[in-house]
Amino acid sequence: MTVWWNRVNRESLRADVLAGLSGTIILVPQAVAYATIAGLPPEYGLYTAIVPVILAALFGSSWHLVSGPTAALSIVLFATLSPLADPGSAHYVTLAMTLTFLVGILQLAMGLARLGSLVNFISHSVVIGFTAGAGILIAVSQFKNFLGLSIPSKAGFIETLQGVFQNLGDLNPFSVAVGTVTLLAGILTRRYVPQIPFMIAAMLVGSLFAAALTALFGTAASVATVTAIPRSLPPISHPDFSMDTIRQLSTIALAVAMLSLTEALSIARAVALKSGQRIDGNQEFVGQGLANFFGSFFSGYVSSGSFTRSGINYTAGARTPLAAVFSSLFLVLTLLVFAPLVSYLPIASMAALLFMVAYSLIDTHHIKAIAKTSRTESAVLWVTLFATLFLDLEFAIYVGVLLSLIFYIRRTAQPNIRSGMPAPGDDTYHFVPADGKPECPQLKIAFVDGSLYFGAVDHVQQTLQSIDAEQPTQKHVLILASGINFVDVAGAHMFAEEAKRRRAMGGGLYFHRLKAPVVQDLAKGGQLEEIGEENLFEMRQNVMDRLYAKLDPTICRNCPHRVFRQCHGYLPNGEAREESPSEAPTRISA
């Protein structure tokens, strides 16, 4: 709080009040819609946008992040809790509050333990794939409401689609008409009148159209409406602290906690890029943790950062987190005065609004970009998306993270090893890629780009040993080691064994620009003594003069390549080279 408190003045308060009012206008239909997705009574969406929003704003680090109910978390809540209790029932609500409590505890603990970097293990591709899958699930789950069909809420993705197709003959044409008009109103408003909140415009048009149909055709044209919202402040709620319930929800809670933190931090950083603010990930963990922990006692379900409301908050000119606080206070006023009006909203209109929410979750721009740039990231994205559709949602996140880690480990386990050569010129002491040019038949020069840990040892060892099969006379190996950041015990042992093996062959293993911390670790483990400190070369040392003297002059005498500058004047034993026209080098280089 002290980080931004000095920014508060009369001008900032005015800007924050106006930004908060703008956020409240868009919040009401969103909160009701998200609660519907979550399988909770609509008022719980509004409750989640009061206490959790205030706490996340005051104790987080972002000036503009607005928390509250979100589409992705709402679908996760419904998908994970609906098999355990009937959506909307008292037991279901208790489970939702308990899950929120556990999520808050986990987030708070991670924030206090300064584990803010953990969200980096959930890659961008996982988030894109998961949210796209969640968008599809939201759209499919609303088909029955849009068409006026009766399909069990607990039905999964495939079962819901089957139920829709099997019951198409029973669709309600008036429900379809209301939903279609609402959808068109929302799309047209968003496209042609963007200054008007499209969700509110669509909601008003849909409600008025439904009322007109009832006036023209009587009760036969009436469509189901949203349950009335009680005109009251968030009631005190009581999570279930029994060990059976906590055990049942603990696995779900970890996945939901990570997803919630990923959402919040991603949005906070995105807005911070525009505002020039620095985000403290650990502080955001604490803010989100407090929001969910205390929110569970004030009828709030799992909350996180909202991209839409945070974007509106920034665009509307918010200066400090007080804008989110004012938004919540305005929502309290709205809840006490205008709550009964929500009962006039047709469920078909709500389904149309959720179709638009679902569409916004499918980030086609980034999906196409990922497909063009990386096959592995594309695989992560699509596996996560399909796991979201066909597996339990919390496991979809685990699947995506696990696959990302597998690809990462695979990349690090195979460091890039490429041939090198001395840079051209008489006074140069560095090396460049060989790019397919002839190599010395006695000395292999190789860049190793990657750290040597237990997972990479086998790949590097096989590559070094394969030199013997490809060119038996290359008994000397110079490793260009500037790309090796660390070497663990397994890597150090491998280098020591390779050095002994090379010496036994009559050659040697040498290193150029091996980093000081790596050299220190080799010395501590005793491997430096086996490698030989004299075989380590630093930057700007004349490596080739030293190594050329170790080569076999007999092989050099008849070598047609003359790869090194030293090759042209004398043999490794110091003997002057006598050339005949037939012995002229095929390539002259450094």
Secondary structure, DSSP 8 states (H G I E B T S, - for coil): -HHHHTT-SHHHHHHHHHHHHHHHHHHHHHHHHHHHHHTS-THHHHHTTTHHHHHHHHHSS-SS--EE--HHHHHHHHHHHTTTS-TTSHHHHHHHHHHHHHHHHHHHHHHHTT-GGGGGGS-HHHHHHHHHHHHHHHHHHTHHHHHT----TT--HHHHHHHHHHTGGG--HHHHHHHHHHHHHHHHHHHH-TTS-HHHHHHHHHHHHHHHHHHHHGGGG---B-----SS----------HHHHHHHHHHHHHHHHHHHHHHHHHHHHHHHHHT----HHHHHHHHHHHHHHHTTTT----EE-HHHHHHHHHTT--STHHHHHHHHHHHHHHHHTGGGGGGSBHHHHHHHHHHHHHHH--HHHHHHHHHH-HHHHHHHHHHHHHHHHS-HHHHHHHHHHHHHHHHHHHHTS-EEEEEEE-SSSS---EEE-TT----SSEEEEEEES-B-HHHHHHHHHHHHHHHHH-TT--EEEEE-TT---B-HHHHHHHHHHHHHHHHTT-EEEEES--HHHHHHHHHHTHHHHH-GGGEE-TT--HHHHHHTTS-HHHHHT-S---SGGGGTB-TTS-B----GGG--S----
